[in-house]
Amino acid sequence: TRPHVWKGRAGLLDLDANMHMNNASLVYCAELARWHLSGTNGLLDQVLRQGWLFMVGSQHFLYRAPVPPFAPYEIHTVVDAIDDKWLYMRHTFLRPAKGDKPAKVYAEGTVKAIIVKRGGGKISPKEVIESLGVPPSVLSE
């Protein structure tokens, strides 16, 4: 699966007392990357039109290296798996490759999310993905 890439830069308000990007900022930026993905793949339109709510059930992040002040980074997001209730997404924070410097992993995160109806009740991830025009055969790959 080709990842969705969201680009950012560690800004002044993202930094902590150790002068690197704060862990909470990484989690927040992962959410921004998910919103960007949902806007580009049509999910945001479906959520607004159908009255669905996108909710995170859990998230787990591994911090591999600090993101320096003002450093550019990329968040590569993929939907790793689905089951009857949950979407499982993976975020990889990378320092982009530049010249002879290879890409470097700053952090990795797994997010478990669900889509529910505004009045209550869950929407199956398969139904959500099919509503975006993705053929069912892709889900089994």
N, C-alpha and C positions, 0 to 999 in steps of 0.2 A: 504494500500500500504506500502510495506517495504521500508524504506528510504535508500538512498545511503549515506554512511558515509565516510567523508573525515576527516583525523586527522591532527592536526597541533599543534603548540606551539607558544605562543606570544614571538617573538624574540626582540632583542634590537632595531632594526629598526622599529618595529611595535609600539613602545611606544611613548606616547606624554609627554608633560611637567608635567602631573599629574601622571606619572609613571603607566599608564595602557594602554592597547591596544587602539590605535587611531581608531576612527569611520571609517575613510577612509580605514584602514587596514582590518577592518571587511568586508567592501564591496568588497575590492580586493580579500580577501580570499574566499568570496562567489563565485566570478567569477572563481577562481581556482577550487573550488569544482564542479562548473558546467562543466568546461573543463574536469575534471577528470571523472565525470559522463558520458560525451559525448564520452570519450575515451573507457570507459568500456562497454557501451551499444551499441557501433557501430555507433553512430551518427557522431562522428568525421570522421570516414572513409567515410560515405555518404557525408558529407559536402565537404570534399576534392575531392572526386570522381565526384560529381555532380556540383561542383563550387558554392555551396550554401554559404550564409553568415548568421551567427547567430548574431542577433542584439537585444540589450536590449532596450525596449521602455520606461520602467519606473521601478523604484524600490523604495521600502519603507521599512525602517528598524526601529524597536523598540528596544531601548537599555535598557535592564532590570537590568544588573549588570556589573561592570567593569571586564575585563579580566586582572588578575594580571600579572606582568612581569614573563616571562618564563613559564607560566602556560599552561598545555596541554588543548586542547579543541577539540571538535568534531563538524563538521557541518553535520547535517542530512538534506538531500535534497530530496524532493518529487515533482513530477509534480501533482499539485492539480487539475488542470482543463485545458481544451482547449476549444476554440471556433473556428469559421471559420478562424480566423486570428492569434490569440495569443496562446502561451503556458504560463500558470501561474505556477510558481514554488515557493515553500516555503523552506527557509533555517532556521534551528534552530541551534544556536550555544549553545553548552552545555559544562559544566564542566562534564567530565565523572564521573560516580559513582565509588567510591573507598572505599573498606572496608565498614564501617557503614555510610559513607558520601554519601547521595543520589546525583544523577545528579542534576545540577543546570542550569537553562536557563540564558545565558548571553545576548543573543539577538535573535530576530526573524526578518526575512525579507521576503518580497514577491517581486518577480521579474516577470515582464511581458515581454516576448521575442517573437520575430518573426524570421522566416527563410525566406530569400529572395534569388532569383536567382542573380548571379553576374551581368548579363546584365539588371536586373530589373524584377519586378514581384514577388509576394509572393508565398510561398509554404504553403498549408494548413497543420496545425499541424497533422490532421488525416492522410494525405499522408505521412508525415515524420515518424510518429509512425508506420504506416503500413510498410514502407520501412525497418524498423528495425526487421520485422517479428512478430510484436505484433498483435495478431488477433483482428479484429474489435470489437468482443464481449467484450474485456477487456475495450475498450474505454467507453462503456456504463455503466460499473460497478461503 
